[in-house]
Amino acid sequence: MSFKNNSYLKDKDFWDERVQKYGDKACGHLTSYQKCIEILKKFSLSNEIHLEPNQKVLDVGCGNGYWCRWFGKRNVEVTGIDISSKMIDVARRLTPSTNEESRIAFQNVAIEDANFPDESFDLIVSLTTLQHITDDERCISAVKNIIRMLKPKGCIVIIEYSPKQKTRNFEHKISRTAQEWKEIFTTQGTKLVEEKGVRFLINRVFGLFEKFEIQFFKITRGEKQDIKNQLPHKIYLLFKYLLLGPAVFIDIILSNIPWKMIQSCSDQHIFIFKKNQNSK
Ligand SMILES: C[S@@+](CC[C@H](N)C(=O)[O-])C[C@H]1O[C@@H](n2cnc3c(N)ncnc32)[C@H](O)[C@@H]1O
């Protein structure tokens, strides 16, 4: 069922425009903060995902294809899909046709509309994508479609914004709590097999630095480039990097503490779901 309604067009336009504005950098993987988050995600994914050669992986909302290339190094077949045709153009351009990467294919289609045959994939990942479906009905439709395309013994791995309490929504991002994500998936015929926090301190430390930078240097976010060569700003950056490193380290330790109370303090979790025996 196609949902080419206002929210579909709004989401698609948002990401197309981001590519027009930021080019290859449109979905992150650039700033020191994003690099730190990447380390945390890689750590969680490497710990939780065990792939066998030639398995089929679907990366929904693949953006510039960063994670497709990461999976592609693991001797598997990868398909990346994205609602934004401009993102897919970037992903294709950034993915050279080396041996490894020749097994990566991209398709410009929304998750809810993808029509791969039933039970096609061993692993389906959504890495901060479902959180960007701004309409709940479309989000559920996307989840149903993901489950349909998953092989009976396959697994779904999502890393999404998932705080304990609801926070405010943005134009392009909906705040769904950890509990809501679990309900969305388990009511559609899957069971939760793993749940761990991914980031705990790093975003808070980074948020404090952002506030300090704006107030102390009296700049707006867009003006950062103008002062980046001034000595006080260089000293500030040194402190920032010195503190972001330990924050990553502490987050990795926290993500491995098996206490629910600790895990619930994270605002971004990795969830792993498997199909229920009787669901198709
Ligand atoms: C924050 S980016 C994350 C990209 C990538 N997963 C990563 O981690 O680098 C979100 C991506 O989801 C895509 N997206 C949003 N809604 C989608 C939908 N309904 N179907 C497919 N892709 C979607 C956007 O175009 C964008 O590329």
The ligand as an SDF file (V2000), in Angstrom:
LIG
                    3D

 27 29  0  0  0  0  0  0  0  0999 V2000
   19.6600   10.2800    9.7140 C   0  0  0  0  0  0  0  0  0  0  0  0
   19.7120    9.6090    8.1100 S   0  0  0  0  0  0  0  0  0  0  0  0
   20.5110    8.0620    8.4880 C   0  0  0  0  0  0  0  0  0  0  0  0
   21.1500    7.4660    7.2910 C   0  0  0  0  0  0  0  0  0  0  0  0
   21.9500    6.1920    7.5510 C   0  0  0  0  0  0  0  0  0  0  0  0
   21.1210    5.1300    8.1020 N   0  0  0  0  0  0  0  0  0  0  0  0
   23.1230    6.4900    8.4250 C   0  0  0  0  0  0  0  0  0  0  0  0
   23.1020    6.1380    9.6170 O   0  0  0  0  0  0  0  0  0  0  0  0
   24.0770    7.0760    7.9280 O   0  0  0  0  0  0  0  0  0  0  0  0
   18.0290    9.0880    7.8150 C   0  0  0  0  0  0  0  0  0  0  0  0
   17.8160    8.5390    6.4350 C   0  0  0  0  0  0  0  0  0  0  0  0
   16.5240    7.9240    6.3940 O   0  0  0  0  0  0  0  0  0  0  0  0
   15.9580    8.1980    5.1170 C   0  0  0  0  0  0  0  0  0  0  0  0
   14.5040    8.0020    5.2470 N   0  0  0  0  0  0  0  0  0  0  0  0
   13.6170    8.7490    5.9480 C   0  0  0  0  0  0  0  0  0  0  0  0
   12.3800    8.2270    5.8290 N   0  0  0  0  0  0  0  0  0  0  0  0
   12.4820    7.1250    5.0490 C   0  0  0  0  0  0  0  0  0  0  0  0
   11.5630    6.1580    4.5640 C   0  0  0  0  0  0  0  0  0  0  0  0
   10.2740    6.2110    4.8720 N   0  0  0  0  0  0  0  0  0  0  0  0
   12.0310    5.1650    3.7660 N   0  0  0  0  0  0  0  0  0  0  0  0
   13.3320    5.0950    3.4360 C   0  0  0  0  0  0  0  0  0  0  0  0
   14.2480    5.9810    3.8710 N   0  0  0  0  0  0  0  0  0  0  0  0
   13.8430    6.9900    4.6670 C   0  0  0  0  0  0  0  0  0  0  0  0
   16.4180    9.6070    4.8110 C   0  0  0  0  0  0  0  0  0  0  0  0
   16.3410    9.9210    3.4360 O   0  0  0  0  0  0  0  0  0  0  0  0
   17.8490    9.5780    5.3440 C   0  0  0  0  0  0  0  0  0  0  0  0
   18.7540    9.1970    4.3500 O   0  0  0  0  0  0  0  0  0  0  0  0
  1  2  1  0
  2  3  1  0
  2 10  1  0
  3  4  1  0
  4  5  1  0
  5  6  1  0
  5  7  1  0
  7  8  2  0
  7  9  1  0
 10 11  1  0
 11 12  1  0
 11 26  1  0
 12 13  1  0
 13 14  1  0
 13 24  1  0
 14 15  1  0
 14 23  1  0
 15 16  2  0
 16 17  1  0
 17 18  1  0
 17 23  2  0
 18 19  1  0
 18 20  2  0
 20 21  1  0
 21 22  2  0
 22 23  1  0
 24 25  1  0
 24 26  1  0
 26 27  1  0
M  CHG  2   2   1   9  -1
M  END
$$$$
